[in-house]
């Protein structure tokens, strides 16, 4: 999935990798789309767990924690194939079935708002813009940077700088 994208993923490949019968994978997931949705839910669950762990760590300042969250988010969308999978789920309409992700996002929003420096509405906006920028950087950042003669990491750096500015503005209002 990560190396070749969602179209290259076959139920038979998953069954072989898991050491089970193809019928078992089909029974469990129902279809390749069901498998894609389950994979995205797993990626999101891991991301949420990582974000919550970063938020709960002692020591660093709130800004350090926020920076660590931004970096973790971009890492997932750029290097783990989440952007490609999320785009595929969007294009096929499968994202609508993923209520687990809605609940996970709500958990992050409430946790972020609990810090007291942004309202729940501002936390929702921060999550929305963060994921949108990370998704864009993951899908197009490297290619666009190359097209304009910049290093591959430039889109990510610009997007995170935009998030820092947005975050600071949200905290001041």
FIKOLZA-1660 file (N, C-alpha, C; in steps of 0.1 Angstrom, whole numbers, plus 5000, padded with zeros to 4 digits):
% residues 173
   i   px   py   pz ch aa at
   1 5008 4988 5000  A  X  N
   1 5000 5000 5000  A  X CA
   1 5009 5013 5000  A  X  C
   2 5018 5013 5009  A  X  N
   2 5027 5025 5010  A  X CA
   2 5035 5027 4998  A  X  C
   3 5041 5016 4993  A  X  N
   3 5050 5017 4982  A  X CA
   3 5043 5019 4968  A  X  C
   4 5031 5013 4966  A  X  N
   4 5025 5013 4953  A  X CA
   4 5011 5019 4952  A  X  C
   5 5006 5023 4964  A  X  N
   5 4993 5029 4964  A  X CA
   5 4981 5019 4965  A  X  C
   6 4969 5025 4968  A  X  N
   6 4957 5016 4971  A  X CA
   6 4954 5007 4959  A  X  C
   7 4955 5011 4947  A  X  N
   7 4952 5003 4936  A  X CA
   7 4960 4990 4935  A  X  C
   8 4972 4990 4940  A  X  N
   8 4981 4979 4939  A  X CA
   8 4978 4968 4950  A  X  C
   9 4970 4972 4960  A  X  N
   9 4967 4963 4971  A  X CA
   9 4957 4953 4967  A  X  C
  10 4959 4940 4969  A  X  N
  10 4950 4930 4966  A  X CA
  10 4947 4922 4978  A  X  C
  11 4935 4917 4979  A  X  N
  11 4931 4909 4991  A  X CA
  11 4940 4897 4992  A  X  C
  12 4943 4891 4980  A  X  N
  12 4951 4879 4980  A  X CA
  12 4965 4882 4986  A  X  C
  13 4971 4893 4983  A  X  N
  13 4984 4897 4989  A  X CA
  13 4983 4899 5004  A  X  C
  14 4972 4905 5009  A  X  N
  14 4970 4906 5023  A  X CA
  14 4969 4893 5030  A  X  C
  15 4961 4884 5024  A  X  N
  15 4960 4870 5029  A  X CA
  15 4973 4863 5030  A  X  C
  16 4981 4864 5019  A  X  N
  16 4994 4858 5019  A  X CA
  16 5003 4863 5029  A  X  C
  17 5003 4877 5031  A  X  N
  17 5012 4883 5041  A  X CA
  17 5008 4879 5055  A  X  C
  18 4995 4877 5057  A  X  N
  18 4990 4874 5070  A  X CA
  18 4990 4859 5073  A  X  C
  19 4992 4851 5062  A  X  N
  19 4993 4837 5064  A  X CA
  19 4979 4830 5066  A  X  C
  20 4969 4836 5060  A  X  N
  20 4955 4831 5061  A  X CA
  20 4949 4829 5047  A  X  C
  21 4938 4823 5047  A  X  N
  21 4931 4821 5034  A  X CA
  21 4925 4834 5029  A  X  C
  22 4925 4835 5016  A  X  N
  22 4919 4847 5010  A  X CA
  22 4905 4849 5014  A  X  C
  23 4897 4838 5016  A  X  N
  23 4883 4839 5020  A  X CA
  23 4882 4845 5034  A  X  C
  24 4892 4842 5042  A  X  N
  24 4892 4848 5056  A  X CA
  24 4893 4863 5055  A  X  C
  25 4902 4868 5047  A  X  N
  25 4903 4883 5045  A  X CA
  25 4891 4889 5039  A  X  C
  26 4885 4882 5030  A  X  N
  26 4873 4887 5023  A  X CA
  26 4861 4887 5033  A  X  C
  27 4860 4877 5041  A  X  N
  27 4850 4876 5052  A  X CA
  27 4851 4887 5062  A  X  C
  28 4864 4890 5066  A  X  N
  28 4866 4900 5076  A  X CA
  28 4864 4914 5071  A  X  C
  29 4869 4917 5059  A  X  N
  29 4868 4931 5054  A  X CA
  29 4857 4934 5045  A  X  C
  30 4851 4923 5038  A  X  N
  30 4840 4924 5029  A  X CA
  30 4844 4928 5015  A  X  C
  31 4854 4936 5013  A  X  N
  31 4858 4940 5000  A  X CA
  31 4872 4947 5002  A  X  C
  32 4878 4950 4990  A  X  N
  32 4891 4958 4991  A  X CA
  32 4888 4972 4996  A  X  C
  33 4876 4978 4993  A  X  N
  33 4873 4991 4999  A  X CA
  33 4872 4990 5014  A  X  C
  34 4867 4979 5019  A  X  N
  34 4866 4977 5034  A  X CA
  34 4880 4976 5040  A  X  C
  35 4889 4969 5033  A  X  N
  35 4902 4968 5037  A  X CA
  35 4909 4982 5037  A  X  C
  36 4907 4990 5027  A  X  N
  36 4913 5003 5026  A  X CA
  36 4908 5012 5038  A  X  C
  37 4895 5011 5041  A  X  N
  37 4889 5019 5052  A  X CA
  37 4895 5014 5065  A  X  C
  38 4897 5001 5067  A  X  N
  38 4902 4996 5079  A  X CA
  38 4917 5000 5081  A  X  C
  39 4924 5000 5070  A  X  N
  39 4938 5005 5071  A  X CA
  39 4939 5020 5075  A  X  C
  40 4930 5028 5069  A  X  N
  40 4930 5042 5072  A  X CA
  40 4926 5044 5087  A  X  C
  41 4916 5037 5091  A  X  N
  41 4912 5038 5106  A  X CA
  41 4924 5034 5115  A  X  C
  42 4932 5024 5111  A  X  N
  42 4943 5020 5119  A  X CA
  42 4954 5031 5119  A  X  C
  43 4957 5037 5107  A  X  N
  43 4966 5047 5106  A  X CA
  43 4962 5059 5115  A  X  C
  44 4949 5063 5114  A  X  N
  44 4944 5074 5122  A  X CA
  44 4945 5071 5137  A  X  C
  45 4941 5058 5141  A  X  N
  45 4942 5054 5155  A  X CA
  45 4956 5056 5160  A  X  C
  46 4966 5051 5152  A  X  N
  46 4980 5052 5156  A  X CA
  46 4984 5067 5157  A  X  C
  47 4980 5075 5148  A  X  N
  47 4983 5089 5148  A  X CA
  47 4977 5096 5161  A  X  C
  48 4964 5093 5163  A  X  N
  48 4958 5098 5175  A  X CA
  48 4965 5094 5188  A  X  C
  49 4969 5082 5189  A  X  N
  49 4976 5077 5200  A  X CA
  49 4990 5084 5202  A  X  C
  50 4996 5087 5191  A  X  N
  50 5009 5094 5191  A  X CA
  50 5007 5108 5195  A  X  C
  51 4996 5115 5190  A  X  N
  51 4993 5129 5193  A  X CA
  51 4990 5130 5208  A  X  C
  52 4982 5121 5213  A  X  N
  52 4978 5121 5227  A  X CA
  52 4990 5119 5236  A  X  C
  53 4999 5110 5232  A  X  N
  53 5011 5108 5240  A  X CA
  53 5020 5120 5240  A  X  C
  54 5021 5127 5229  A  X  N
  54 5029 5139 5228  A  X CA
  54 5023 5150 5237  A  X  C
  55 5010 5151 5237  A  X  N
  55 5003 5161 5245  A  X CA
  55 5004 5158 5260  A  X  C
  56 5005 5145 5264  A  X  N
  56 5006 5141 5278  A  X CA
  56 5020 5141 5283  A  X  C
  57 5030 5142 5275  A  X  N
  57 5044 5142 5279  A  X CA
  57 5047 5154 5288  A  X  C
  58 5054 5152 5299  A  X  N
  58 5058 5163 5307  A  X CA
  58 5071 5170 5302  A  X  C
  59 5074 5182 5307  A  X  N
  59 5086 5188 5303  A  X CA
  59 5085 5199 5293  A  X  C
  60 5083 5195 5280  A  X  N
  60 5083 5206 5270  A  X CA
  60 5072 5216 5272  A  X  C
  61 5074 5228 5266  A  X  N
  61 5064 5238 5266  A  X CA
  61 5052 5234 5258  A  X  C
  62 5042 5241 5259  A  X  N
  62 5030 5239 5250  A  X CA
  62 5033 5240 5236  A  X  C
  63 5042 5250 5233  A  X  N
  63 5046 5253 5219  A  X CA
  63 5055 5241 5214  A  X  C
  64 5063 5236 5222  A  X  N
  64 5071 5224 5219  A  X CA
  64 5062 5212 5216  A  X  C
  65 5052 5210 5224  A  X  N
  65 5043 5199 5222  A  X CA
  65 5035 5201 5209  A  X  C
  66 5031 5213 5206  A  X  N
  66 5024 5216 5194  A  X CA
  66 5033 5213 5182  A  X  C
  67 5045 5217 5183  A  X  N
  67 5055 5215 5172  A  X CA
  67 5057 5200 5169  A  X  C
  68 5058 5192 5180  A  X  N
  68 5059 5178 5179  A  X CA
  68 5047 5172 5172  A  X  C
  69 5035 5177 5176  A  X  N
  69 5023 5172 5169  A  X CA
  69 5023 5175 5155  A  X  C
  70 5026 5187 5151  A  X  N
  70 5027 5191 5137  A  X CA
  70 5037 5181 5129  A  X  C
  71 5048 5179 5135  A  X  N
  71 5058 5171 5128  A  X CA
  71 5053 5156 5127  A  X  C
  72 5047 5151 5137  A  X  N
  72 5041 5137 5137  A  X CA
  72 5031 5136 5126  A  X  C
  73 5022 5146 5125  A  X  N
  73 5011 5146 5115  A  X CA
  73 5017 5146 5101  A  X  C
  74 5027 5155 5098  A  X  N
  74 5033 5155 5085  A  X CA
  74 5040 5142 5082  A  X  C
  75 5046 5137 5092  A  X  N
  75 5054 5124 5090  A  X CA
  75 5044 5113 5086  A  X  C
  76 5033 5112 5092  A  X  N
  76 5023 5102 5088  A  X CA
  76 5018 5104 5074  A  X  C
  77 5015 5116 5070  A  X  N
  77 5009 5118 5057  A  X CA
  77 5020 5118 5046  A  X  C
  78 5033 5120 5049  A  X  N
  78 5043 5120 5039  A  X CA
  78 5050 5107 5038  A  X  C
  79 5052 5099 5048  A  X  N
  79 5060 5087 5047  A  X CA
  79 5053 5074 5050  A  X  C
  80 5041 5074 5055  A  X  N
  80 5034 5062 5057  A  X CA
  80 5023 5059 5047  A  X  C
  81 5022 5067 5037  A  X  N
  81 5012 5065 5027  A  X CA
  81 4998 5069 5030  A  X  C
  82 4996 5076 5042  A  X  N
  82 4983 5079 5046  A  X CA
  82 4976 5089 5036  A  X  C
  83 4984 5098 5031  A  X  N
  83 4978 5108 5021  A  X CA
  83 4973 5101 5009  A  X  C
  84 4980 5092 5004  A  X  N
  84 4975 5084 4992  A  X CA
  84 4963 5077 4995  A  X  C
  85 4963 5070 5007  A  X  N
  85 4951 5062 5011  A  X CA
  85 4939 5071 5013  A  X  C
  86 4941 5082 5020  A  X  N
  86 4930 5092 5023  A  X CA
  86 4925 5097 5010  A  X  C
  87 4933 5101 5001  A  X  N
  87 4929 5106 4988  A  X CA
  87 4920 5095 4981  A  X  C
  88 4925 5083 4981  A  X  N
  88 4917 5072 4975  A  X CA
  88 4903 5070 4982  A  X  C
  89 4903 5071 4995  A  X  N
  89 4890 5070 5002  A  X CA
  89 4881 5081 4999  A  X  C
  90 4887 5093 4997  A  X  N
  90 4879 5105 4993  A  X CA
  90 4873 5103 4979  A  X  C
  91 4882 5098 4970  A  X  N
  91 4878 5097 4956  A  X CA
  91 4867 5086 4954  A  X  C
  92 4867 5076 4962  A  X  N
  92 4858 5065 4961  A  X CA
  92 4846 5067 4970  A  X  C
  93 4846 5077 4978  A  X  N
  93 4834 5080 4987  A  X CA
  93 4834 5071 5000  A  X  C
  94 4845 5063 5002  A  X  N
  94 4845 5054 5013  A  X CA
  94 4848 5061 5026  A  X  C
  95 4853 5073 5026  A  X  N
  95 4855 5080 5038  A  X CA
  95 4843 5083 5047  A  X  C
  96 4831 5083 5040  A  X  N
  96 4819 5085 5047  A  X CA
  96 4815 5074 5057  A  X  C
  97 4820 5062 5055  A  X  N
  97 4818 5051 5064  A  X CA
  97 4827 5051 5076  A  X  C
  98 4836 5060 5077  A  X  N
  98 4846 5059 5087  A  X CA
  98 4843 5068 5099  A  X  C
  99 4832 5064 5106  A  X  N
  99 4828 5071 5118  A  X CA
  99 4838 5071 5129  A  X  C
 100 4847 5061 5129  A  X  N
 100 4857 5060 5139  A  X CA
 100 4867 5072 5138  A  X  C
 101 4869 5076 5126  A  X  N
 101 4878 5088 5124  A  X CA
 101 4872 5101 5130  A  X  C
 102 4859 5102 5127  A  X  N
 102 4852 5114 5133  A  X CA
 102 4853 5114 5148  A  X  C
 103 4851 5103 5154  A  X  N
 103 4852 5102 5169  A  X CA
 103 4866 5105 5173  A  X  C
 104 4876 5100 5166  A  X  N
 104 4890 5103 5170  A  X CA
 104 4893 5117 5168  A  X  C
 105 4889 5124 5158  A  X  N
 105 4891 5138 5156  A  X CA
 105 4885 5146 5167  A  X  C
 106 4873 5142 5171  A  X  N
 106 4866 5149 5182  A  X CA
 106 4874 5148 5195  A  X  C
 107 4880 5136 5197  A  X  N
 107 4888 5134 5209  A  X CA
 107 4900 5144 5209  A  X  C
 108 4906 5145 5197  A  X  N
 108 4918 5154 5196  A  X CA
 108 4914 5169 5198  A  X  C
 109 4902 5172 5193  A  X  N
 109 4897 5186 5194  A  X CA
 109 4895 5189 5209  A  X  C
 110 4888 5180 5216  A  X  N
 110 4885 5183 5230  A  X CA
 110 4897 5183 5238  A  X  C
 111 4907 5175 5235  A  X  N
 111 4920 5175 5243  A  X CA
 111 4927 5188 5240  A  X  C
 112 4928 5192 5228  A  X  N
 112 4935 5204 5224  A  X CA
 112 4928 5216 5231  A  X  C
 113 4915 5217 5231  A  X  N
 113 4908 5228 5237  A  X CA
 113 4910 5228 5252  A  X  C
 114 4912 5216 5258  A  X  N
 114 4914 5215 5272  A  X CA
 114 4926 5222 5277  A  X  C
 115 4936 5225 5269  A  X  N
 115 4947 5233 5273  A  X CA
 115 4944 5247 5277  A  X  C
 116 4932 5252 5272  A  X  N
 116 4927 5265 5277  A  X CA
 116 4932 5277 5269  A  X  C
 117 4940 5275 5258  A  X  N
 117 4944 5287 5251  A  X CA
 117 4937 5288 5238  A  X  C
 118 4929 5279 5234  A  X  N
 118 4920 5280 5222  A  X CA
 118 4906 5274 5226  A  X  C
 119 4896 5279 5219  A  X  N
 119 4882 5274 5221  A  X CA
 119 4881 5261 5214  A  X  C
 120 4870 5253 5216  A  X  N
 120 4867 5241 5208  A  X CA
 120 4866 5244 5193  A  X  C
 121 4860 5255 5190  A  X  N
 121 4858 5259 5176  A  X CA
 121 4872 5262 5170  A  X  C
 122 4881 5269 5177  A  X  N
 122 4894 5271 5172  A  X CA
 122 4902 5259 5171  A  X  C
 123 4900 5249 5181  A  X  N
 123 4907 5237 5180  A  X CA
 123 4903 5229 5168  A  X  C
 124 4890 5229 5165  A  X  N
 124 4885 5222 5153  A  X CA
 124 4891 5228 5140  A  X  C
 125 4892 5242 5140  A  X  N
 125 4899 5248 5128  A  X CA
 125 4913 5244 5127  A  X  C
 126 4920 5243 5139  A  X  N
 126 4934 5239 5139  A  X CA
 126 4936 5225 5133  A  X  C
 127 4927 5216 5137  A  X  N
 127 4928 5202 5132  A  X CA
 127 4925 5202 5117  A  X  C
 128 4915 5210 5113  A  X  N
 128 4911 5210 5099  A  X CA
 128 4922 5215 5090  A  X  C
 129 4928 5226 5094  A  X  N
 129 4939 5232 5086  A  X CA
 129 4951 5223 5087  A  X  C
 130 4954 5217 5098  A  X  N
 130 4966 5209 5100  A  X CA
 130 4965 5197 5091  A  X  C
 131 4954 5190 5091  A  X  N
 131 4952 5178 5083  A  X CA
 131 4952 5181 5068  A  X  C
 132 4946 5192 5064  A  X  N
 132 4945 5196 5050  A  X CA
 132 4959 5200 5045  A  X  C
 133 4967 5207 5053  A  X  N
 133 4980 5210 5048  A  X CA
 133 4989 5198 5048  A  X  C
 134 4988 5189 5058  A  X  N
 134 4996 5177 5058  A  X CA
 134 4993 5168 5047  A  X  C
 135 4980 5167 5044  A  X  N
 135 4975 5159 5033  A  X CA
 135 4981 5164 5019  A  X  C
 136 4980 5177 5018  A  X  N
 136 4985 5184 5006  A  X CA
 136 5000 5182 5004  A  X  C
 137 5007 5184 5015  A  X  N
 137 5022 5182 5015  A  X CA
 137 5025 5167 5011  A  X  C
 138 5017 5158 5017  A  X  N
 138 5020 5144 5015  A  X CA
 138 5017 5140 5001  A  X  C
 139 5007 5145 4995  A  X  N
 139 5003 5142 4981  A  X CA
 139 5012 5149 4970  A  X  C
 140 5013 5162 4972  A  X  N
 140 5019 5170 4962  A  X CA
 140 5032 5178 4965  A  X  C
 141 5035 5178 4978  A  X  N
 141 5046 5187 4983  A  X CA
 141 5059 5184 4976  A  X  C
 142 5063 5172 4975  A  X  N
 142 5076 5169 4969  A  X CA
 142 5076 5172 4954  A  X  C
 143 5066 5168 4947  A  X  N
 143 5065 5171 4933  A  X CA
 143 5064 5186 4930  A  X  C
 144 5056 5193 4937  A  X  N
 144 5055 5208 4935  A  X CA
 144 5068 5215 4938  A  X  C
 145 5075 5211 4949  A  X  N
 145 5087 5217 4952  A  X CA
 145 5098 5215 4941  A  X  C
 146 5098 5202 4936  A  X  N
 146 5107 5199 4925  A  X CA
 146 5104 5208 4913  A  X  C
 147 5091 5209 4910  A  X  N
 147 5087 5217 4898  A  X CA
 147 5091 5231 4899  A  X  C
 148 5092 5237 4911  A  X  N
 148 5096 5251 4912  A  X CA
 148 5111 5252 4916  A  X  C
 149 5118 5241 4916  A  X  N
 149 5132 5242 4918  A  X CA
 149 5136 5242 4933  A  X  C
 150 5128 5238 4942  A  X  N
 150 5131 5238 4956  A  X CA
 150 5134 5224 4961  A  X  C
 151 5140 5223 4973  A  X  N
 151 5142 5209 4978  A  X CA
 151 5129 5203 4982  A  X  C
 152 5129 5189 4982  A  X  N
 152 5116 5182 4984  A  X CA
 152 5110 5186 4998  A  X  C
 153 5117 5189 5008  A  X  N
 153 5112 5192 5021  A  X CA
 153 5106 5206 5022  A  X  C
 154 5107 5214 5012  A  X  N
 154 5103 5228 5012  A  X CA
 154 5088 5230 5015  A  X  C
 155 5080 5222 5008  A  X  N
 155 5065 5223 5010  A  X CA
 155 5061 5220 5025  A  X  C
 156 5067 5210 5031  A  X  N
 156 5065 5207 5045  A  X CA
 156 5069 5218 5054  A  X  C
 157 5080 5224 5051  A  X  N
 157 5085 5235 5060  A  X CA
 157 5076 5247 5059  A  X  C
 158 5072 5250 5047  A  X  N
 158 5062 5261 5045  A  X CA
 158 5049 5259 5051  A  X  C
 159 5044 5247 5050  A  X  N
 159 5031 5243 5056  A  X CA
 159 5031 5244 5071  A  X  C
 160 5042 5239 5077  A  X  N
 160 5043 5240 5091  A  X CA
 160 5045 5254 5096  A  X  C
 161 5052 5262 5089  A  X  N
 161 5053 5276 5092  A  X CA
 161 5039 5283 5092  A  X  C
 162 5031 5279 5082  A  X  N
 162 5017 5285 5081  A  X CA
 162 5009 5280 5093  A  X  C
 163 5011 5268 5097  A  X  N
 163 5004 5263 5109  A  X CA
 163 5008 5270 5122  A  X  C
 164 5021 5273 5123  A  X  N
 164 5026 5280 5135  A  X CA
 164 5019 5294 5135  A  X  C
 165 5019 5301 5124  A  X  N
 165 5013 5314 5123  A  X CA
 165 4998 5313 5126  A  X  C
 166 4991 5304 5120  A  X  N
 166 4976 5302 5123  A  X CA
 166 4974 5299 5138  A  X  C
 167 4982 5290 5143  A  X  N
 167 4981 5286 5157  A  X CA
 167 4983 5298 5166  A  X  C
 168 4993 5306 5164  A  X  N
 168 4995 5318 5172  A  X CA
 168 4984 5328 5171  A  X  C
 169 4978 5330 5159  A  X  N
 169 4967 5339 5157  A  X CA
 169 4955 5334 5164  A  X  C
 170 4952 5321 5164  A  X  N
 170 4941 5315 5171  A  X CA
 170 4942 5317 5187  A  X  C
 171 4954 5316 5192  A  X  N
 171 4956 5318 5206  A  X CA
 171 4954 5333 5210  A  X  C
 172 4956 5342 5201  A  X  N
 172 4955 5356 5205  A  X CA
 172 4940 5361 5204  A  X  C
 173 4932 5354 5197  A  X  N
 173 4918 5358 5195  A  X CA
 173 4909 5353 5206  A  X  C
% end
